[in-house]
Amino acid sequence: MANIKSAEKRIRKTATQQARNRTRRSAMRTAVKNLREAVEAGEANTARELLPQTLSIVDTTASKGVIHANTAARTKSRLTKAVASLDG
């Protein structure tokens, strides 16, 4: 355990940040999963409705530093491509 006040504070701050990051990452994963399920089920209307919300969540997650910017770009590209493939 830390003996220095600043180290104790860093431990508290890190725990708070980890919890915040875990929440954001979980929300992103859930949104991506829901969109992918809609695409796999062939529900084009649902997928088109979910896409903007999901892309926004992915962008926010990246801007907060929870995921890398390139990971966000790759995820968004794949989701957009998947939804576009439903149109035929």
C-alpha positions, 0 to 999 in steps of 0.5 A: 500500500502507498505511504505517500499522500500523492500516491494514495490520491493517484490510487483513488483517481485511477480507480475512478478512471478505470470504473468510468472507462469500463462503463464507456467500453461496456456501453460501446460493446453493447451498442456494437453487438446490438447493431451486429445482431440487427444486421445478421437478422437482416433487419435493415430498418433497425440497423439503419436506425441504430447506426448513427447512435452506435457510431456516435458512441464509438466516436465518444469512446475514442475521444475519451481515450478508452479505445485507440482512434484507429480502432474506432475508425476500423469499427465504424468502417466495418459497421457501416459496410455491414449496414450498407450490404443489407441494401443489396 
